[in-house]
């Protein structure tokens, strides 16, 4: 399903009708309530002029880039050995790529109905289960999207997005492992830089498939 694949890498957020005070996100105790409040605020800001800085700040509060970066290289224990001596540069580039893809989708994609199914509490994380209702060529499609959230200090943040069973973090891991194995961290850095340049030039933004396609960034 093409829409589902683009959703994974583009980090698409669907619109909802009610908007919550962003302070609610700080006060909410559960992952589901926190996600709703933060998500609603992000969607609201996309409709306001001159809100770029505020929108980026809200997105940064919602997503745990560090968790995504570490998982993309095999987890917190393996991460330092796999990106040295350029770990800081790698983290900065991948964070920017995730953020820019996310913001591009928010600003350009059509609106979709987002339904909250509930939350599944687990020992190390809570999965916020949602369904995206999407109309394609007059046919209604329902896509299951799970936001995997965990506590960072006293705040809930998204550490992974699973769409139709496909994990964003695992897709990065699969693609990056091939590049690291064959050509090393320098080549992976180069591919990330090329992808960011491509993204900046795209108008309208190119649809990014489920895998990052860095192997094609020659």
N, CA and C of each residue as an Amber inpcrd file, in Angstrom:
protein
   654
   0.8550000  -1.1810000   0.0000000   0.0000000   0.0000000   0.0000000
   0.8960000   1.2380000   0.0000000   0.8910000   2.0140000  -1.0900000
   1.7940000   3.1390000  -1.2360000   1.5960000   4.1930000  -0.1690000
   0.3510000   4.4760000   0.1750000   0.0890000   5.4970000   1.1870000
   0.7010000   5.0940000   2.5240000   0.5500000   3.8350000   2.8810000
   1.1080000   3.3620000   4.1500000   2.6220000   3.4600000   4.1420000
   3.2640000   3.1170000   3.0370000   4.7140000   3.1740000   2.9650000
   5.2180000   4.6010000   3.0990000   4.5640000   5.5450000   2.4140000
   4.9960000   6.9360000   2.5130000   4.7700000   7.4880000   3.9080000
   3.7520000   6.9800000   4.5710000   3.4580000   7.4250000   5.9360000
   4.6020000   7.0890000   6.8760000   5.1590000   5.9000000   6.7260000
   6.2100000   5.4650000   7.6290000   7.3950000   6.4150000   7.5650000
   7.9310000   6.6620000   6.3840000   9.1400000   7.4650000   6.2840000
   8.8600000   8.9460000   6.3820000   7.6990000   9.3660000   5.9390000
   7.3760000  10.7780000   5.9770000   6.8900000  11.2520000   7.3160000
   6.5740000  10.3280000   8.2250000   6.1040000  10.6730000   9.5580000
   4.8670000  11.5550000   9.4890000   3.9360000  11.1710000   8.6590000
   2.7110000  11.9270000   8.4640000   1.8560000  11.9410000   9.7090000
   1.3250000  13.0930000  10.0510000   0.3400000  13.1990000  11.1160000
  -0.9810000  13.6400000  10.5080000  -2.0730000  12.9520000  10.8530000
  -3.3760000  13.3050000  10.3200000  -4.0070000  14.4040000  11.1510000
  -4.9860000  15.1230000  10.5740000  -5.6040000  16.2380000  11.2900000
  -6.7290000  15.7440000  12.1760000  -7.0090000  16.5190000  13.2190000
  -8.1420000  16.2800000  14.0830000  -8.8590000  17.5960000  14.2720000
 -10.0570000  17.5650000  14.8370000 -10.8730000  18.7650000  14.8480000
 -10.6920000  19.6280000  16.0780000 -10.2650000  19.0510000  17.2140000
 -10.1250000  19.8400000  18.4290000  -8.6690000  20.1210000  18.7290000
  -8.4170000  21.2970000  19.3250000  -7.0530000  21.6800000  19.6360000
  -6.9190000  21.8850000  21.1380000  -5.8580000  21.3390000  21.7060000
  -5.6550000  21.4220000  23.1510000  -4.5570000  22.4160000  23.4750000
  -4.6240000  22.9790000  24.6550000  -3.5700000  23.8420000  25.1560000
  -2.3030000  23.0180000  25.2670000  -1.1360000  23.5190000  24.7500000
   0.0880000  22.7290000  24.8250000   0.5020000  22.4010000  26.2490000
   0.0540000  23.2040000  27.2130000   0.3970000  22.9090000  28.6000000
  -0.1950000  21.5830000  29.0410000  -1.2840000  21.1780000  28.3830000
  -1.9090000  19.9020000  28.7120000  -0.9380000  18.7510000  28.5030000
  -0.0840000  18.8780000  27.4890000   0.8780000  17.8150000  27.2040000
   1.8470000  17.6250000  28.3540000   2.1820000  18.7140000  29.0370000
   3.1140000  18.6030000  30.1440000   2.4370000  17.9740000  31.3650000
   1.1320000  18.2860000  31.5390000   0.4370000  17.8340000  32.7310000
  -0.1350000  16.4280000  32.5920000  -0.3560000  15.9890000  31.3500000
  -0.9790000  14.6880000  31.1340000  -0.1020000  13.5800000  31.7110000
  -0.7440000  12.5930000  32.3300000   0.0130000  11.5170000  32.9640000
   0.2570000  10.3550000  32.0120000  -0.7260000  10.0650000  31.1430000
  -0.6130000   8.9040000  30.2800000  -0.0390000   9.2260000  28.9220000
   0.5000000   8.2030000  28.2500000   1.0700000   8.3780000  26.9240000
   0.0160000   8.8230000  25.9180000  -1.1710000   8.2290000  25.9870000
  -2.2260000   8.5670000  25.0420000  -2.6430000  10.0270000  25.1720000
  -2.8780000  10.4860000  26.3830000  -3.2790000  11.8730000  26.5920000
  -2.1830000  12.8470000  26.1530000  -0.9440000  12.4940000  26.4530000
   0.1770000  13.3370000  26.0570000   0.2740000  13.4320000  24.5430000
   0.1380000  12.2770000  23.8760000   0.2340000  12.2850000  22.4240000
  -0.8870000  13.1170000  21.8070000  -2.0960000  12.9480000  22.2840000
  -3.2280000  13.7170000  21.7580000  -2.9790000  15.2150000  21.8620000
  -2.5750000  15.6600000  23.0430000  -2.3840000  17.0860000  23.2600000
  -1.2650000  17.6390000  22.3880000  -0.1530000  16.9380000  22.3410000
   0.9720000  17.4210000  21.5520000   0.6640000  17.3660000  20.0630000
   0.0530000  16.2940000  19.6300000  -0.3180000  16.1350000  18.2280000
  -1.2810000  17.2310000  17.7750000  -2.2780000  17.4920000  18.5850000
  -3.2590000  18.5190000  18.2360000  -2.6110000  19.8870000  18.1040000
  -1.6680000  20.1670000  19.0110000  -0.9690000  21.4430000  18.9520000
  -0.1340000  21.5470000  17.6830000   0.5350000  20.4670000  17.2880000
   1.3380000  20.4670000  16.0660000   0.4600000  20.7450000  14.8430000
  -0.6880000  20.0660000  14.7650000  -1.5960000  20.2690000  13.6380000
  -2.1000000  21.7080000  13.6060000  -2.4190000  22.2540000  14.7700000
  -2.9060000  23.6250000  14.8440000  -1.8620000  24.6030000  14.3030000
  -0.6110000  24.3990000  14.6670000   0.4430000  25.3150000  14.2500000
   0.6690000  25.2850000  12.7470000   0.3950000  24.1530000  12.0880000
   0.5550000  24.0990000  10.6400000  -0.4350000  25.0160000   9.9370000
  -1.4940000  25.4260000  10.6160000  -2.5180000  26.2810000  10.0250000
  -2.3180000  27.7540000  10.3710000  -1.2920000  28.0560000  11.1420000
  -1.0330000  29.4250000  11.5410000   0.1540000  29.9960000  10.7760000
   0.0760000  31.2810000  10.3610000   1.2000000  31.8970000   9.6440000
   2.3770000  32.1650000  10.5800000   3.5620000  32.1450000  10.0090000
   4.7770000  32.4880000  10.7550000   4.9420000  31.6600000  12.0330000
   4.6700000  30.3670000  11.9230000   4.7510000  29.5140000  13.1130000
   5.8740000  28.4860000  13.0150000   6.8190000  28.6840000  12.1020000
   7.8380000  27.6710000  11.8530000   8.6370000  27.3030000  13.1050000
   9.0840000  28.3210000  13.8360000   9.9040000  28.0510000  15.0120000
   9.1020000  27.3110000  16.0840000   7.8540000  27.7270000  16.2950000
   7.0070000  27.0670000  17.2810000   6.6870000  25.6370000  16.8560000
   6.4470000  25.4530000  15.5510000   6.1240000  24.1210000  15.0410000
   7.2950000  23.1810000  15.2350000   8.4920000  23.6370000  14.9200000
   9.6680000  22.7860000  15.1080000   9.8550000  22.4340000  16.5760000
   9.6170000  23.3950000  17.4510000   9.7690000  23.1320000  18.8800000
   8.7830000  22.0700000  19.3580000   7.5430000  22.1340000  18.8590000
   6.5370000  21.1400000  19.2420000   6.9070000  19.7590000  18.7240000
   7.3750000  19.6960000  17.4790000   7.7910000  18.4220000  16.8910000
   8.9540000  17.8330000  17.6840000   9.8880000  18.6990000  18.0750000
  11.0380000  18.2270000  18.8400000  10.6310000  17.7120000  20.2120000
   9.5630000  18.2610000  20.7710000   9.0650000  17.7630000  22.0520000
   8.3580000  16.4140000  21.8930000   7.8000000  16.1740000  20.7150000
   7.0390000  14.9470000  20.4820000   7.9270000  13.7550000  20.1500000
   8.9680000  13.9710000  19.3530000   9.7980000  12.8770000  18.8590000
  11.0770000  12.7180000  19.6740000  11.4170000  11.4920000  20.0000000
  12.6800000  11.1960000  20.6650000  13.7050000  10.8290000  19.5990000
  14.3620000  11.8460000  19.0590000  15.3280000  11.6130000  17.9970000
  16.4640000  10.7120000  18.4590000  16.9110000  10.9100000  19.6900000
  18.0400000  10.1240000  20.1930000  17.7320000   8.6340000  20.1650000
  16.5200000   8.2720000  20.5690000  16.1440000   6.8580000  20.5510000
  16.1350000   6.3170000  19.1300000  15.5990000   7.0880000  18.1820000
  15.5770000   6.6560000  16.7850000  16.9880000   6.5250000  16.2310000
  17.8500000   7.4710000  16.5770000  19.2340000   7.4340000  16.1000000
  19.9570000   6.2000000  16.6330000  19.8310000   5.9410000  17.9230000
  20.5170000   4.7820000  18.5060000  19.9840000   3.4690000  17.9500000
  18.6610000   3.3630000  17.8180000  18.0710000   2.1330000  17.2870000
  18.5050000   1.8870000  15.8550000  18.6830000   2.9560000  15.0960000
  19.0680000   2.8110000  13.6890000  20.4270000   2.1450000  13.5280000
  21.2570000   2.1720000  14.5810000  22.5710000   1.5310000  14.5230000
  22.6830000   0.3470000  15.4740000  21.5260000  -0.1950000  15.8890000
  21.5460000  -1.4230000  16.6650000  21.3260000  -1.2730000  18.1440000
  21.0210000  -0.0570000  18.6230000  20.7400000   0.1340000  20.0420000
  21.8160000   0.9260000  20.7510000  21.5250000   1.3210000  21.9850000
  22.4040000   2.2110000  22.7430000  23.7870000   1.6110000  22.9890000
  23.8900000   0.2960000  23.1730000  25.1810000  -0.3320000  23.4550000
  26.0560000  -0.3890000  22.2100000  25.4910000  -0.7500000  21.0870000
  26.2680000  -0.8710000  19.8470000  26.5220000   0.4680000  19.1710000
  25.6430000   1.4220000  19.4100000  25.6800000   2.6930000  18.6860000
  27.0580000   3.3690000  18.6680000  27.7240000   3.5710000  19.8250000
  28.9990000   4.2990000  19.7990000  30.0660000   3.6310000  18.9380000
  30.1160000   2.3160000  18.9520000  31.1370000   1.6110000  18.1780000
  30.8730000   1.6510000  16.6800000  29.6110000   1.8300000  16.3100000
  29.2670000   1.7620000  14.8960000  29.3920000   3.1040000  14.1850000
  29.3440000   4.1950000  14.9260000  29.4010000   5.5040000  14.2600000
  30.6910000   6.2670000  14.5330000  31.5200000   5.7840000  15.4530000
  32.7830000   6.4640000  15.7350000  33.6550000   6.5220000  14.4820000
  34.3860000   7.6290000  14.2590000  34.5360000   8.7890000  15.1430000
  33.5830000   9.9450000  14.7940000  32.4420000   9.6360000  14.1730000
  31.5640000  10.7010000  13.6610000  30.1460000  10.5940000  14.2380000
  30.0410000  10.1520000  15.4820000  28.7240000   9.9460000  16.0850000
  27.9170000  11.2370000  16.1810000  28.5460000  12.3080000  16.6250000
  27.8290000  13.5730000  16.7880000  27.3020000  14.0680000  15.4470000
  28.1110000  13.9360000  14.4190000  27.6970000  14.3690000  13.0820000
  26.5580000  13.5060000  12.5580000  26.6670000  12.1960000  12.7620000
  25.6130000  11.2830000  12.3260000  24.2970000  11.5990000  13.0150000
  24.3320000  11.7920000  14.3290000  23.1130000  12.0920000  15.0730000
  22.4820000  13.4020000  14.5990000  23.2980000  14.4010000  14.3620000
  22.7810000  15.6940000  13.9050000  22.0960000  15.5700000  12.5440000
  22.7170000  14.8260000  11.6250000  22.1730000  14.6870000  10.2780000
  20.8880000  13.8690000  10.2620000  20.8750000  12.7490000  10.9800000
  19.6780000  11.9140000  10.9840000  18.5270000  12.6300000  11.6940000
  18.8170000  13.3260000  12.7690000  17.7870000  14.1140000  13.4450000
  17.1800000  15.1280000  12.4920000  18.0170000  15.8150000  11.7500000
  17.5230000  16.8220000  10.8110000  16.6990000  16.1840000   9.7110000
  17.1320000  15.0150000   9.2200000  16.3920000  14.3340000   8.1650000
  15.0060000  13.9210000   8.6470000  14.9270000  13.3560000   9.8490000
  13.6330000  12.9510000  10.4000000  12.7330000  14.1650000  10.5700000
  13.2810000  15.2290000  11.1530000  12.5010000  16.4400000  11.3960000
  11.9860000  17.0560000  10.0870000  12.8740000  17.1870000   9.0940000
  12.4900000  17.8420000   7.8500000  11.4490000  17.0240000   7.0810000
  11.5950000  15.7090000   7.0590000  10.5880000  14.8500000   6.4300000
   9.2350000  15.0390000   7.1040000   9.2610000  15.0720000   8.4050000
   8.0530000  15.2070000   9.2130000   7.3490000  16.5300000   8.9160000
   8.1150000  17.6150000   8.9380000   7.5360000  18.9420000   8.7090000
   7.0280000  19.0940000   7.2880000   7.7420000  18.5320000   6.3220000
   7.2850000  18.5920000   4.9280000   5.9280000  17.9320000   4.7880000
   5.7740000  16.7630000   5.4250000   4.5040000  16.0530000   5.3410000
   3.3780000  16.8460000   5.9900000   3.6590000  17.4170000   7.1350000
   2.6350000  18.1760000   7.8450000   2.1120000  19.3360000   7.0120000
   3.0120000  19.9750000   6.2930000   2.6400000  21.1920000   5.5700000
   2.0110000  20.9200000   4.2130000   2.2590000  19.7570000   3.6330000
   1.8530000  19.5500000   2.2490000   0.8000000  18.4730000   2.0300000
   0.7190000  17.4810000   2.9130000  -0.2240000  16.3950000   2.6680000
  -1.6570000  16.8100000   2.9530000  -2.5680000  16.1290000   2.3180000
  -3.9820000  16.3530000   2.5710000  -4.3310000  15.8680000   3.9750000
  -5.5030000  16.2420000   4.4280000  -5.9180000  15.8880000   5.7770000
  -6.5850000  14.5120000   5.7890000  -6.3500000  13.8190000   6.8670000
  -6.9240000  12.4910000   7.0430000  -7.5460000  12.4090000   8.4260000
  -8.4890000  11.5260000   8.5790000  -9.1430000  11.3440000   9.8730000
  -8.3210000  10.4050000  10.7390000  -8.0250000  10.8560000  11.9370000
  -7.2610000  10.0630000  12.8830000  -8.1570000   9.6340000  14.0330000
  -8.2460000   8.3270000  14.2570000  -9.0380000   7.7830000  15.3580000
  -8.1120000   7.1280000  16.3710000  -8.3080000   7.4400000  17.6390000
  -7.5210000   6.8300000  18.6980000  -8.2100000   5.5520000  19.1610000
  -7.5070000   4.4380000  19.0540000  -8.0520000   3.1400000  19.4220000
  -7.8290000   2.8550000  20.9020000  -6.7000000   3.3040000  21.4290000
  -6.3830000   3.0680000  22.8310000  -4.8890000   2.9650000  23.0340000
  -4.4700000   2.5400000  24.2180000  -3.0490000   2.3990000  24.4950000
  -2.7650000   1.0290000  25.1040000  -1.6080000   0.5120000  24.7520000
  -1.1780000  -0.8000000  25.2200000   0.0670000  -0.6040000  26.0750000
  -0.0990000  -0.7130000  27.3910000   0.9990000  -0.4600000  28.3170000
   1.8850000  -1.6900000  28.4490000   3.1800000  -1.4620000  28.2690000
   4.1570000  -2.5340000  28.3820000   5.2410000  -2.1140000  29.3700000
   6.1040000  -3.0490000  29.8050000   7.0870000  -2.7130000  30.8340000
   7.9990000  -1.5370000  30.4880000   8.4430000  -1.4370000  29.2340000
   9.4050000  -0.3990000  28.8600000   8.8270000   0.6810000  27.9640000
   7.5940000   0.5190000  27.5210000   7.0000000   1.5030000  26.6220000
   5.4820000   1.3580000  26.6330000   4.8210000   2.3270000  26.0280000
   3.3770000   2.2680000  25.8240000   3.0870000   2.5310000  24.3590000
   2.2620000   1.6920000  23.7800000   1.9300000   1.8150000  22.3710000
   0.5800000   2.5200000  22.2350000   0.6030000   3.6880000  21.6160000
  -0.6260000   4.4280000  21.3430000  -1.1490000   3.9660000  19.9910000
  -2.2780000   3.2780000  19.9960000  -2.8230000   2.6750000  18.7850000
  -3.8180000   3.6250000  18.1160000  -3.6070000   3.8690000  16.8310000
  -4.4950000   4.7520000  16.0800000  -4.8660000   4.1110000  14.7460000
  -5.8780000   4.6760000  14.1320000  -6.2700000   4.2800000  12.7840000
  -6.4230000   5.5320000  11.9340000  -5.8640000   5.4850000  10.7410000
  -5.9650000   6.5870000   9.7990000  -6.9860000   6.2190000   8.7260000
  -7.9980000   7.0440000   8.5970000  -8.9920000   6.8180000   7.5500000
  -8.6010000   7.6590000   6.3350000  -8.3820000   6.9870000   5.2250000
  -7.8520000   7.6240000   4.0240000  -8.7260000   7.2670000   2.8290000
  -9.1290000   8.2620000   2.0610000  -9.9480000   8.0250000   0.8720000
  -9.0640000   8.0740000  -0.3610000  -8.9620000   6.9590000  -1.0450000
  -8.1180000   6.8690000  -2.2260000  -8.9650000   6.4820000  -3.4340000
  -9.0870000   7.4080000  -4.3800000  -9.8770000   7.1760000  -5.5920000
 -11.2970000   6.7390000  -5.2720000 -11.8660000   7.3780000  -4.2410000
 -13.2440000   7.0780000  -3.8700000 -13.4100000   5.8520000  -3.0020000
 -12.3140000   5.1770000  -2.7070000 -12.3650000   3.9820000  -1.8730000
 -11.7500000   4.2990000  -0.5110000 -12.4950000   4.0330000   0.5500000
 -12.0030000   4.3230000   1.8970000 -11.0620000   3.2280000   2.3750000
  -9.9000000   3.6390000   2.8530000  -8.9230000   2.7060000   3.3860000
  -8.6600000   3.0390000   4.8460000  -8.3990000   2.0190000   5.6340000
  -8.0780000   2.1960000   7.0420000  -6.6690000   1.6710000   7.2940000
  -5.8170000   2.5080000   7.8380000  -4.4240000   2.1550000   8.0760000
  -4.1500000   2.1900000   9.5660000  -3.5430000   1.1560000  10.0860000
  -3.2060000   1.0970000  11.5020000  -1.8170000   1.6880000  11.7340000
  -1.7610000   2.6500000  12.6370000  -0.4980000   3.3090000  12.9720000
  -0.3220000   3.2720000  14.4810000   0.8250000   2.7780000  14.9260000
   1.1290000   2.6780000  16.3500000   2.3010000   3.6020000  16.6670000
   2.1020000   4.4750000  17.6590000   3.1670000   5.3400000  18.1440000
   3.7250000   4.7100000  19.4190000   4.9660000   4.2600000  19.3550000
   5.6080000   3.6320000  20.5030000   6.2390000   4.7420000  21.3400000
   5.7460000   4.8880000  22.5780000   6.1870000   5.9920000  23.4190000
   6.8630000   5.4780000  24.6890000   7.8080000   6.2610000  25.1730000
   8.4610000   5.9330000  26.4430000   8.7610000   7.2290000  27.1760000
   9.1170000   7.0880000  28.4440000   9.3980000   8.2570000  29.2660000
  10.8560000   8.7010000  29.0760000  11.0290000   9.9990000  28.8290000
  12.3420000  10.6380000  28.8200000  12.2920000  11.6540000  29.9520000
  12.8830000  11.3180000  31.0650000  12.6730000  12.1250000  32.2600000
  11.2250000  11.9620000  32.6970000  10.5010000  13.0890000  32.7520000
   9.0910000  13.0220000  33.1350000   8.1630000  13.2390000  31.9440000
   8.6950000  13.1650000  30.7220000   7.9080000  13.4330000  29.5240000
   7.7850000  12.1890000  28.6550000   6.5940000  12.0090000  28.0920000
   6.3900000  10.9450000  27.1180000   6.8370000  11.4280000  25.7490000
   7.6080000  10.5780000  25.0500000   8.0470000  10.9060000  23.6930000
   7.9130000   9.6840000  22.7880000   7.7970000   9.9390000  21.4920000
   7.6740000   8.8750000  20.4970000   9.0630000   8.3570000  20.1370000
   9.2910000   7.0570000  20.3610000  10.5750000   6.4540000  20.0210000
  10.5110000   5.6030000  18.7510000   9.3240000   5.3490000  18.2610000
   9.1820000   4.6080000  17.0030000   7.7530000   4.7720000  16.4980000
   7.5800000   4.6040000  15.1890000   6.2620000   4.6320000  14.5600000
   6.1250000   3.3640000  13.7300000   5.0780000   2.6080000  14.0010000
   4.8640000   1.3310000  13.3130000   3.5910000   1.4470000  12.4840000
   3.7240000   1.3780000  11.1740000   2.5980000   1.5230000  10.2640000
   2.3330000   0.2190000   9.5370000   1.1240000  -0.3180000   9.7510000
   0.7850000  -1.6040000   9.1400000   1.8540000  -2.6520000   9.4480000
   2.3650000  -2.6300000  10.6890000   3.3600000  -3.6030000  11.1140000
   4.7880000  -3.2810000  10.7300000   5.0190000  -2.1520000  10.0560000
   6.3550000  -1.7830000   9.5860000   6.9350000  -0.7010000  10.4920000
   8.0860000  -0.9840000  11.1080000   8.7270000  -0.0630000  12.0420000
   9.6470000   0.9040000  11.3140000   9.4930000   2.2010000  11.6060000
  10.3740000   3.2130000  11.0350000  11.8110000   2.9960000  11.4900000
  12.0170000   2.7590000  12.7890000  13.3590000   2.5810000  13.3250000
  14.0540000   1.3650000  12.7090000  13.3150000   0.2740000  12.5260000
  13.9090000  -0.9360000  11.9480000  14.2330000  -0.7550000  10.4700000
  13.4480000   0.0520000   9.7670000  13.7620000   0.3410000   8.3770000
  15.0900000   1.0780000   8.2580000  15.2860000   2.0710000   9.1340000
  16.5710000   2.7630000   9.1500000  17.6980000   1.7790000   9.4500000
  17.5010000   0.9290000  10.4480000  18.5270000  -0.0290000  10.8380000
  18.9060000  -0.9440000   9.6730000  17.9160000  -1.4380000   8.9560000
  18.1670000  -2.3370000   7.8240000  18.9890000  -1.6330000   6.7550000
  18.6080000  -0.4190000   6.4190000  19.2990000   0.3150000   5.3550000
  20.7100000   0.7190000   5.7830000  20.8440000   1.2120000   7.0030000
  22.1450000   1.6840000   7.4690000  23.1320000   0.5400000   7.6430000
  22.6550000  -0.6230000   8.0900000  23.5490000  -1.7610000   8.2810000
  24.2540000  -2.1460000   6.9910000  23.5360000  -2.1090000   5.8800000
  24.1360000  -2.4620000   4.5940000  25.2410000  -1.4910000   4.2160000
  24.9920000  -0.2150000   4.4200000  25.9860000   0.7980000   4.0550000
  27.2010000   0.7120000   4.9630000  26.9690000   0.5660000   6.2670000
  28.0890000   0.4720000   7.2100000  28.9390000  -0.7590000   6.9370000
  28.2810000  -1.8610000   6.6540000  28.9970000  -3.1150000   6.4150000
  29.8790000  -3.0210000   5.1590000  29.3550000  -2.4020000   4.1220000
  30.0600000  -2.3840000   2.8420000  31.0050000  -1.2030000   2.6800000
  30.6290000  -0.0380000   3.2850000  31.4040000   1.1680000   2.9890000
  31.7400000   2.0430000   4.1940000  31.1560000   1.7670000   5.3390000
  31.5540000   2.4730000   6.5460000  30.7850000   3.7510000   6.8350000
  31.1260000   4.3530000   7.9810000  30.3940000   5.5160000   8.4750000
  30.5700000   6.7370000   7.5820000  31.7300000   6.8950000   6.9430000
  31.9330000   8.0590000   6.0840000  30.9410000   8.0680000   4.9300000
  30.7030000   6.8950000   4.3650000  29.7470000   6.8170000   3.2570000
  28.3230000   7.0360000   3.7550000  28.0050000   6.5280000   4.9270000
  26.6680000   6.7490000   5.4710000  26.4310000   8.2350000   5.7190000
  27.4250000   8.9340000   6.2350000  27.3150000  10.3840000   6.4320000
  27.0800000  11.0700000   5.0950000  27.8150000  10.6600000   4.0800000
  27.6640000  11.2750000   2.7590000  26.2610000  11.0620000   2.2040000
  25.7140000   9.8770000   2.3930000  24.3700000   9.5870000   1.8920000
  23.3170000  10.4340000   2.6200000  23.4910000  10.5930000   3.9340000
  22.5560000  11.4240000   4.6870000  22.6050000  12.8680000   4.2090000
  23.7900000  13.3700000   3.9670000  23.9340000  14.7420000   3.4640000
  23.2680000  14.8890000   2.0990000  23.4520000  13.8790000   1.2420000
  22.8410000  13.9230000  -0.0850000  21.3220000  13.8900000   0.0090000
  20.8020000  13.0870000   0.9390000  19.3500000  12.9920000   1.1000000
  18.7720000  14.3110000   1.5870000  19.4690000  14.9900000   2.4940000
  19.0100000  16.2880000   2.9820000  19.0350000  17.3300000   1.8780000
  20.0540000  17.2880000   1.0390000  20.1210000  18.2120000  -0.0920000
  18.9720000  17.9630000  -1.0590000  18.6970000  16.7030000  -1.3190000
  17.5790000  16.3350000  -2.1940000  16.2460000  16.8050000  -1.6200000
  16.0870000  16.6320000  -0.3320000  14.8470000  17.0270000   0.3280000
  14.6610000  18.5390000   0.2660000  15.7400000  19.2900000   0.4490000
  15.6630000  20.7500000   0.4290000  15.2920000  21.2820000  -0.9530000
  15.6950000  20.5680000  -1.9910000  15.4320000  21.0090000  -3.3570000
  14.0560000  20.6000000  -3.8620000  13.4560000  19.6150000  -3.2260000
  12.2070000  19.0610000  -3.7320000  11.0630000  20.0440000  -3.5270000
  10.3480000  20.3350000  -4.6050000   9.1990000  21.2450000  -4.5520000
   8.2310000  20.8710000  -5.6730000   7.1430000  20.1470000  -5.3470000
   6.7430000  19.7160000  -4.0090000   7.6620000  18.6350000  -3.4900000
   7.6620000  18.3670000  -2.1630000   8.5800000  17.3820000  -1.5980000
   8.3500000  16.0040000  -2.1780000   9.4400000  15.3240000  -2.4280000
   9.3450000  13.9780000  -2.9840000   8.7920000  13.0240000  -1.9370000
   8.0250000  12.0310000  -2.3920000   7.5410000  10.9900000  -1.4840000
   8.6890000  10.0680000  -1.1400000   8.9460000   9.8940000   0.1470000
  10.0410000   9.0440000   0.5890000   9.4940000   7.6750000   0.9120000
  10.0330000   6.5970000   0.3250000   9.5010000   5.2650000   0.5760000
   9.8310000   4.7850000   1.9780000   9.2950000   3.5910000   2.3080000
   9.4430000   3.0730000   3.6630000  10.8900000   2.9410000   4.0490000
  11.7240000   2.3840000   3.1700000  13.1560000   2.3580000   3.4250000
  13.7230000   3.7040000   2.9940000  14.8340000   4.0900000   3.5590000
  15.3160000   5.4480000   3.3630000  15.8950000   5.6890000   1.9710000
  16.1330000   4.6300000   1.1960000  16.6770000   4.7530000  -0.1510000
  18.0410000   5.4170000  -0.1810000  18.7750000   5.3720000   0.9180000
  20.1070000   5.9610000   0.9220000  21.0450000   5.1820000   0.0010000
  20.7550000   3.9130000  -0.2320000  21.5980000   3.1210000  -1.1110000
  21.5740000   3.6600000  -2.5290000  20.5430000   4.4440000  -2.8720000
  20.4360000   4.9870000  -4.2260000  21.0030000   6.3930000  -4.3130000
  21.4480000   6.9550000  -3.2030000  21.9460000   8.3260000  -3.2100000
  23.4040000   8.3310000  -3.6170000  23.6310000   8.1270000  -4.8910000
  25.0030000   8.0340000  -5.4270000  25.5360000   9.4220000  -5.7650000
